[in-house]
């Protein structure tokens, strides 16, 4: 009995470990660990989960020494750094927890399945590189780039992820790697533009740096705050802000280096939209490609690529319709579009038996203010402080709108989406 008590806590902790290191939000980690422990007859109050660690403690009920002291106690503390996002593992553990709750899996079978999930191979190198390439090209079109701009962004996105997987992820720290990735991407974009491959430098750069945007910690931080987990929420939002800072610093350094060589910072005239890709049909296709590409980068199951792309495309078209034809401000249009993306994500989670987070993390990316981040950085580097402040404020308003949209959608009761609890 004592061994079983400890085995249950170990299996629950292992499930939490896999979830946390692969990008799951805190509330999901706690819910799944509690579900596993409760099914096997162990109190669910033995776990304390932080953004990068799990504390597991417990005492087997009914076991007390004759002198009054406790017996059969268990304690374990794990530090869990987030090394990469593999949403397919989050989905697999989520499904395993429901199989356990339904009595379809014994404790030993659960342990074996968790071991298989932990050791599951990553996406092939070529697939990740293709995801970055097509993601950069798709979002280049979303933010106003023309066909040649998209082609240039595709090449840069491909080279960027080859560097990221081969060098940055292996040998550099998170901060230095983030700066190096943004620096390389921007230098490649500038070089492409200088040789005449691409017409709009700003749109090429915006598309190329999109694979670097820390969308996962941003969205998870918002969800943690919405669940009143303020410590984890603030920690993850701080991590997201650090990622944005690394991108901004890398972009700035690239413009400074180019300016030092060519005697002056490149003068950009502001955001432009190419009429060739501005139609709603092309925008829907671009958002679909970009969102599906991010599903690859975030390690979702391949059968979820199509639905993820559709959700991102529908959200972006909603934004364009509200902004272009309903006369709404960008912030208000972003709010309603984010609300729609979140609702569609919760609906899609039911038939796929996976967390809504899988669709939300990817589908929200067309609404992320990548253009605002770039222009804030560029104007700051070129000394146009008033324009920099204006761009930064616009990006902040869009981010706040996304936050509100997610919070409002997550407040709706789960019974509206599924009779089963926990799939959201």
SULRADA-V940622 format. One record per backbone hydrogen bond with DSSP energy under -1.0 kcal/mol. NH is the residue of the N-H (numbers start at 1). CO is the residue of the C=O. E is the energy in kcal/mol with one decimal. If there is no record, write none. Layout:
nh->NH co->CO e->E
nh->NH co->CO e->E
//
This chain:
nh->5 co->1 e->-2.4
nh->6 co->2 e->-2.0
nh->7 co->3 e->-2.5
nh->8 co->4 e->-2.6
nh->9 co->5 e->-1.7
nh->10 co->6 e->-2.4
nh->11 co->7 e->-2.6
nh->12 co->8 e->-2.6
nh->13 co->9 e->-2.4
nh->14 co->10 e->-2.4
nh->15 co->11 e->-2.2
nh->16 co->12 e->-2.2
nh->17 co->13 e->-2.5
nh->18 co->14 e->-2.2
nh->19 co->15 e->-2.2
nh->20 co->16 e->-2.8
nh->21 co->17 e->-2.2
nh->23 co->20 e->-1.2
nh->24 co->19 e->-2.4
nh->29 co->25 e->-1.8
nh->30 co->26 e->-2.6
nh->31 co->27 e->-2.3
nh->32 co->28 e->-2.6
nh->33 co->29 e->-2.4
nh->34 co->30 e->-2.2
nh->35 co->31 e->-2.1
nh->36 co->32 e->-2.3
nh->37 co->33 e->-2.3
nh->38 co->34 e->-2.7
nh->39 co->35 e->-1.8
nh->40 co->36 e->-1.4
nh->41 co->38 e->-1.7
nh->42 co->37 e->-2.7
nh->48 co->55 e->-2.4
nh->50 co->53 e->-3.3
nh->54 co->78 e->-1.8
nh->55 co->48 e->-3.0
nh->56 co->76 e->-3.2
nh->57 co->46 e->-2.5
nh->58 co->74 e->-2.1
nh->60 co->72 e->-1.8
nh->63 co->60 e->-1.5
nh->65 co->69 e->-2.7
nh->68 co->65 e->-1.8
nh->71 co->63 e->-1.1
nh->74 co->58 e->-2.7
nh->76 co->56 e->-2.6
nh->78 co->54 e->-2.2
nh->80 co->52 e->-2.9
nh->87 co->298 e->-2.9
nh->88 co->299 e->-2.2
nh->89 co->86 e->-1.3
nh->90 co->86 e->-1.1
nh->91 co->87 e->-2.4
nh->92 co->88 e->-2.1
nh->93 co->89 e->-2.4
nh->94 co->90 e->-2.1
nh->95 co->91 e->-2.4
nh->96 co->92 e->-2.2
nh->97 co->93 e->-2.3
nh->98 co->94 e->-1.3
nh->99 co->95 e->-2.0
nh->100 co->96 e->-2.4
nh->101 co->97 e->-2.2
nh->102 co->98 e->-1.6
nh->103 co->100 e->-1.7
nh->104 co->99 e->-2.8
nh->110 co->106 e->-2.4
nh->111 co->107 e->-2.1
nh->112 co->108 e->-2.2
nh->113 co->109 e->-2.5
nh->114 co->110 e->-2.4
nh->115 co->111 e->-1.9
nh->116 co->112 e->-2.1
nh->117 co->113 e->-2.4
nh->118 co->114 e->-2.6
nh->119 co->115 e->-1.9
nh->120 co->117 e->-1.1
nh->128 co->124 e->-2.0
nh->129 co->125 e->-2.3
nh->130 co->126 e->-2.4
nh->131 co->127 e->-2.2
nh->132 co->128 e->-2.2
nh->133 co->129 e->-2.4
nh->134 co->130 e->-2.8
nh->135 co->131 e->-2.1
nh->136 co->132 e->-2.4
nh->137 co->133 e->-2.1
nh->138 co->134 e->-2.7
nh->139 co->135 e->-2.4
nh->140 co->136 e->-1.6
nh->141 co->137 e->-1.7
nh->142 co->138 e->-2.0
nh->143 co->139 e->-2.0
nh->144 co->141 e->-1.7
nh->145 co->140 e->-3.2
nh->150 co->146 e->-2.4
nh->151 co->147 e->-2.1
nh->152 co->148 e->-2.3
nh->153 co->149 e->-2.7
nh->154 co->150 e->-2.3
nh->155 co->151 e->-1.9
nh->156 co->152 e->-2.4
nh->157 co->153 e->-3.1
nh->158 co->154 e->-2.0
nh->159 co->155 e->-2.4
nh->160 co->156 e->-3.0
nh->161 co->157 e->-1.8
nh->162 co->158 e->-1.7
nh->163 co->159 e->-2.0
nh->164 co->160 e->-2.6
nh->165 co->161 e->-2.7
nh->166 co->162 e->-2.0
nh->167 co->163 e->-2.8
nh->168 co->163 e->-1.8
nh->169 co->164 e->-3.3
nh->171 co->167 e->-3.0
nh->172 co->168 e->-1.6
nh->177 co->173 e->-2.9
nh->178 co->174 e->-2.0
nh->179 co->175 e->-2.2
nh->180 co->176 e->-2.7
nh->181 co->177 e->-2.6
nh->182 co->178 e->-1.9
nh->183 co->179 e->-2.6
nh->184 co->180 e->-2.8
nh->185 co->181 e->-2.5
nh->186 co->182 e->-2.3
nh->187 co->183 e->-2.4
nh->188 co->184 e->-2.5
nh->189 co->185 e->-2.0
nh->190 co->186 e->-2.6
nh->191 co->187 e->-2.6
nh->192 co->188 e->-2.4
nh->193 co->189 e->-2.5
nh->194 co->190 e->-2.4
nh->195 co->191 e->-1.4
nh->196 co->193 e->-1.1
nh->197 co->192 e->-2.6
nh->198 co->196 e->-1.2
nh->204 co->200 e->-1.9
nh->205 co->201 e->-2.4
nh->206 co->202 e->-2.5
nh->207 co->203 e->-2.1
nh->208 co->204 e->-2.4
nh->209 co->205 e->-2.3
nh->212 co->209 e->-1.8
nh->213 co->210 e->-1.6
nh->215 co->213 e->-2.3
nh->218 co->214 e->-1.2
nh->219 co->215 e->-2.7
nh->220 co->216 e->-2.7
nh->221 co->217 e->-2.1
nh->222 co->218 e->-1.9
nh->223 co->219 e->-2.3
nh->224 co->220 e->-2.6
nh->225 co->221 e->-2.2
nh->226 co->222 e->-2.4
nh->227 co->223 e->-1.5
nh->228 co->225 e->-1.8
nh->229 co->224 e->-2.9
nh->230 co->228 e->-1.2
nh->233 co->229 e->-2.4
nh->234 co->230 e->-2.7
nh->235 co->231 e->-2.2
nh->236 co->232 e->-2.6
nh->237 co->233 e->-2.3
nh->238 co->234 e->-2.3
nh->239 co->235 e->-2.0
nh->240 co->236 e->-2.2
nh->241 co->237 e->-2.6
nh->242 co->238 e->-2.2
nh->243 co->239 e->-1.8
nh->244 co->240 e->-2.3
nh->245 co->241 e->-2.4
nh->246 co->242 e->-2.3
nh->247 co->243 e->-2.0
nh->248 co->244 e->-2.6
nh->249 co->245 e->-2.7
nh->250 co->246 e->-2.5
nh->251 co->247 e->-2.6
nh->252 co->248 e->-2.4
nh->253 co->249 e->-2.6
nh->254 co->250 e->-1.8
nh->255 co->251 e->-2.0
nh->256 co->252 e->-2.4
nh->257 co->253 e->-2.7
nh->258 co->254 e->-2.5
nh->259 co->255 e->-2.5
nh->260 co->256 e->-2.2
nh->261 co->257 e->-1.6
nh->262 co->258 e->-2.8
nh->264 co->259 e->-2.4
nh->274 co->144 e->-2.3
nh->277 co->274 e->-1.3
nh->283 co->279 e->-2.5
nh->284 co->280 e->-2.5
nh->285 co->281 e->-2.0
nh->286 co->282 e->-2.7
nh->287 co->283 e->-2.6
nh->288 co->284 e->-2.1
nh->289 co->285 e->-2.6
nh->290 co->286 e->-2.7
nh->291 co->287 e->-2.5
nh->292 co->288 e->-2.5
nh->293 co->289 e->-2.1
nh->294 co->290 e->-1.6
nh->295 co->291 e->-1.5
nh->296 co->292 e->-1.2
nh->297 co->293 e->-1.9
nh->298 co->294 e->-2.2
nh->299 co->296 e->-1.6
nh->300 co->295 e->-2.4
nh->304 co->301 e->-1.9
nh->305 co->302 e->-1.5
nh->308 co->304 e->-2.2
nh->309 co->305 e->-2.6
nh->310 co->306 e->-2.3
nh->311 co->307 e->-2.4
nh->312 co->308 e->-2.2
nh->313 co->309 e->-2.3
nh->314 co->310 e->-2.8
nh->315 co->311 e->-2.3
nh->316 co->312 e->-2.0
nh->317 co->313 e->-2.4
nh->318 co->314 e->-2.2
nh->319 co->315 e->-2.0
nh->320 co->316 e->-2.4
nh->321 co->317 e->-2.7
nh->322 co->318 e->-2.3
nh->323 co->319 e->-2.5
nh->324 co->320 e->-3.4
nh->325 co->321 e->-1.8
nh->326 co->321 e->-1.3
nh->328 co->322 e->-2.3
nh->333 co->329 e->-2.7
nh->334 co->330 e->-2.2
nh->335 co->331 e->-2.0
nh->336 co->332 e->-2.0
nh->337 co->333 e->-2.2
nh->338 co->334 e->-2.8
nh->339 co->335 e->-2.1
nh->340 co->336 e->-2.2
nh->341 co->337 e->-2.5
nh->342 co->338 e->-2.3
nh->343 co->339 e->-2.1
nh->344 co->340 e->-2.7
nh->345 co->341 e->-2.1
nh->346 co->342 e->-1.9
nh->347 co->343 e->-2.0
nh->348 co->344 e->-2.6
nh->349 co->345 e->-1.5
nh->352 co->348 e->-1.3
nh->354 co->349 e->-1.7
nh->358 co->355 e->-1.4
nh->360 co->356 e->-2.6
nh->361 co->357 e->-2.5
nh->363 co->359 e->-2.9
nh->364 co->360 e->-1.8
nh->365 co->362 e->-1.4
nh->367 co->364 e->-1.4
nh->368 co->365 e->-1.2
nh->370 co->368 e->-2.8
nh->373 co->369 e->-1.9
nh->374 co->370 e->-2.0
nh->375 co->371 e->-2.7
nh->376 co->372 e->-2.3
nh->377 co->373 e->-1.9
nh->378 co->374 e->-3.0
nh->379 co->375 e->-2.6
nh->380 co->376 e->-1.7
nh->381 co->377 e->-2.3
nh->382 co->378 e->-2.5
nh->384 co->379 e->-2.1
nh->385 co->383 e->-1.5
nh->388 co->384 e->-2.3
nh->389 co->385 e->-2.4
nh->390 co->386 e->-2.0
nh->391 co->387 e->-2.5
nh->392 co->388 e->-2.7
nh->393 co->389 e->-2.3
nh->394 co->390 e->-2.0
nh->395 co->391 e->-2.3
nh->396 co->392 e->-2.2
nh->397 co->393 e->-2.2
nh->398 co->394 e->-2.0
nh->399 co->395 e->-2.3
nh->400 co->396 e->-2.5
nh->401 co->397 e->-2.1
nh->402 co->398 e->-2.1
nh->403 co->399 e->-2.2
nh->404 co->400 e->-2.5
nh->405 co->401 e->-2.4
nh->406 co->402 e->-2.4
nh->407 co->403 e->-2.4
nh->408 co->404 e->-2.7
nh->409 co->405 e->-2.1
nh->410 co->406 e->-2.3
nh->411 co->407 e->-1.0
nh->416 co->413 e->-1.6
nh->417 co->414 e->-2.0
nh->418 co->414 e->-2.5
//
